[in-house]
Amino acid sequence: MPPLSEQVILITGASAGIGEATARRLARSGARLILTARRADRLKALATELDPTGIRVVPFAADLTLAEQREALITGTLARFGRLDALINNAGYAQRGPLERVPLESIRHNYEVNVFAVVALCQLVAPVLRDQGSGRIVNITSVAGRIARPLTSVYDSTKHALEALSDGLRGELKPFGVQVVVIRPGFIATDFVSAATAASADTLADLGPYTPYMSRLRDGFAELRRLAAGPDVIARCVERALSARRPCLHYTAPAHARLFLFARWLFPARVVDWFIRLRTRPV
């Protein structure tokens, strides 16, 4: 891999949160960036702020669930810069609510954004990186991809799927000099929770017998928010994943996230399950 200052990097979900923080950090390193998200106005404003010349940082508004827009994104990247060194799959959102009450169409859409769009981008990018003989794919999953919780089972399952896809893809691309890295954020101070609430509004408006459990979950989120770190802690992991000669297979941050995964490894599954259910039990 070339040094960061010479890399061409594509970041999805770049208009806010972890994606925005990653764009800011990599722009400071001098990398050439393609930033994509659906919100064209925020994307353009960020790109202009990071690079008023428009030479090194390029916004490309796209809905990644649409095949023609994914293809245009990759084609446009190669046309602009002539190569691609790294894909950072960050775009995603959370569908909340008990599985029984979430409409199948909502579940399908969460998988379209969090899983199938990622798979499709990997399919488009893999031959480019393979032919170059180098490159990296960085998939932003979640601690939830290792520890599933009640009332967020749909979202957590998308991250479980992305973990497995990443680990399998790593072995497939390694012979061609392409590395696949997983980054697992814990609680991060962004608008992710409020966005999840908005995306799940219809389900949350009619929870039926699950209402008291969801109330307890909201209280738990409020308590855990005190542990949240800023999104730059994840951006630093991305920077390390792209600059290290031999990156780690998995990065987990911040410290509480590593503690949670250590506890999952240390304690029997029944103990972990009991503790997780305790966080949603009505008082």
N, C-alpha and C positions, 0 to 999 in steps of 0.2 A: 504494500500500500504506500502511495506517496504521502508526504507530510500533509497535515490538515490544510495548510495554506495553498496546497495545489489540488485538493480534492474537489470534486463536484458531488454535491450531496442533495438528495431529494427528501424533504420532510413533509409528511402528511399531518393534517390536523394542526397546522402551523399558526393559526390565527389567534390562539389563546393558550393559556395554561402551560403544560409541559412542552408542547410544540413551539410556542412563542419563546419560552425561556431557552430552549435548545437552539432556535434560530439566532437569538441574541448572542449566545455564547459562541457558536460556531462562526458567526459573522465576525466577531472580534478576533478569531484565529486567522481570518483572511480567506476562509473557504468560499467557494462559489456555491450558491444555494438556489434551489428551486423550492419555493414555498407553496404548498397547496392546501386548500380548505374550501368550504362552500361559501363562506362570508367574504365576498370579493372586496368590500370596502375596507374591512379590518386588515385583510391580507395586503392590499395595496398600500395602506398607511404604514404597516409594519415594514414592508420592503423598502419604501421610500425613506423611512427613518433610518434603517440599517445601511442603506446604500443609495443616496440621492442620485447617483449617476445611472443607476439601473443596469450597471455592467455586471456586478458580481452577485446581486441578489434579485431574483426574478419571481414575481407573484404569478400564480397560475390557478385561478379559481376553477374548481371541479367538484362534481358529485361522484365520488369513487365507487358508488354502487352501479354506475352506468358504464358499460364496456367501452363505448365510443369515447367517453371522456377520459377513462384510464389510458386508452391507447394514444389519445392526443397528448396526454401529459408526458408519457415516455418519449413519444416521437418528438415533441417540442423540446424536451430536455436535451436529447441527442442532437437535434438540429441547432440548438443554441450553443451548447458547450462541446459537442463532439465526443463526449464520453460521459460515463456515470460511474462513480466510485462507491457510493453508498446509498442505500434506501433505508430510511427510518420510518417504520410503520407505527405511527403514533395515533392516528385518527381512531376514534371510538367513543361510545357512550354507554350508559347503563340503563337497562330496563329493570325497574324495581316492581316488587309485588309478589305475592304467593303464586306459585306456578299454576295452581288451580284457577286463578282469576285472570291471568294474563292471556289476552287473545293470541291465538296462534300467529296471526298476521304480525303482531308486535314482536313475537319471538323470532319470526323469520327475518324481520327487518333488522333486529339487533345482530343476528348472525350475518346478514348481508353486509353490514357496516364493519363489524368487529372481526369477522372471520373470512367470508368469501371475497370481500374486496382486498383483503391482505393477501389471500392466496392468489388472486388474479394478478395483483401487482408483482408478486414474487415470480409468477409464471412469465410475465413480460420482461422482468429485469434479469432473471437468471441467465438466459442465453447471452445477454449483453456482458454481464460480469464473467461468465464462463469463457467467452471468446477473448476477453481481455486477459484472462488468467489471474485476475485479482478482483477484490471488491468485498464489501460487507453488507449484510442485511441485518438491521437492528430492529427487533420486534419488541414493542412496549407492551408487556402483559400486565400483571398485577400480582400482589401477594394473594389476591382472591383466586388467581389461577392455580394456587396450591392449597388454599384453605377456603372451601366453599361455605357460605353462610345461608341461613334461612332468610327468605324474603328477598334475596338477591340472586336466587339460583340461576336465573336466565343469564344475567350478565356474567356471573362467576363461571358458568359453563362455557361461555365464549372464550374466556381467558384460559380455562383448562385446555380447550381445543387448540388455542394458539400456542400454548406451551408444547403440546405434543407435536404439532406441525413443525414448530421451530427445531425441536430436537431431531426429528426425522430428516428435515431438510438439511440440517448441518452435515449429517453423514453423506447425503447425496452430493452436496456441492464441494465438500472438502477436497476431493481429488483434483478439482479444477482451480484450486487456490482461492475459493470464495468461502468466507467465514460467516456464520450465522450466530448472532448474539441475542440473548434474551435479557431484558431489563424489567425488574419487578418493583414498581413503586408501592409503597405503603400509603398512609394517609398524607395527601399533599394538599396544601392550601390553594385551591383553584375554585372555579365555579362548577366543578364536576358534579357535586351533589345537587346543587340547585338545577343544573341542566337535566340530571337524571329524574328529579321530581317533576320537571316540566314535561319530559318525554313520557313519563308514566302517569300523567294526570288522570286519564280516564280510568285506569286501573285503581289508582289510589283513592278516587272519588267513591268507589263502591267496593270496599274490602270485605263486607259481610262479617262473618265470624272471626276474621283475621284482624279486625280493627284494633283491638287492644295490643296485639303483638306488634303491629306496625308502629303504634305509638311508642312502645318500649324501644323499638329499633331507632326511632328518631332521637329519643333521649340518649341512646348509646352513641349515635353519631355525634351528638353535641358534646358528650364527654370525651370521645376519642379525638375530636377536633383539636383538643389541647396538645395532642402529640404531633399534629401535622407540621410538616416542614414546607418551605417554599419550593416551587417547581425547579429552581436552579439546582437543587441537590440531584435531581434526575438528569438535568442537562449536563452536569459534570460527569455522570456515569456514561452518558452518550459520548461525550468528548473522549473519555478514557477508552471506550470501546472502539473508537475510530482512530485513535492515535497510538494505542499499544501495539507493539510488534506481535505479541501473542495475547489477544484479549481474553478475559475470562469468558466462560460459556454463559454464565448467568451473573448479573449484577443485581443486588437487592439494596434498596435505600428507602428512607433513612434508617437510623439505628433500630427503631422499634420494629420495623419490618423484618430485619434480620433476627430479632429476638422472637417474633412470632413464628418464623419458619424453624428456628432452632427448637422452640417449644413443641412444634408439630412433630419434629424428628425425635425429640427426647421422650415425650409422654405417649402412653398408649392411646390408640384412636378413640376409645371410649371416653377418656378423660378430656381430650380435645373437643370431642363432640358435645360432651356435657357442658363445657365452659362456653362454647359458642351458642348453644341453645339457651344458656342462662342469660345471655345478653339480650334475648328477645322475649323472655318470659315476662308476662304482665305482673306488676306488683300489686 
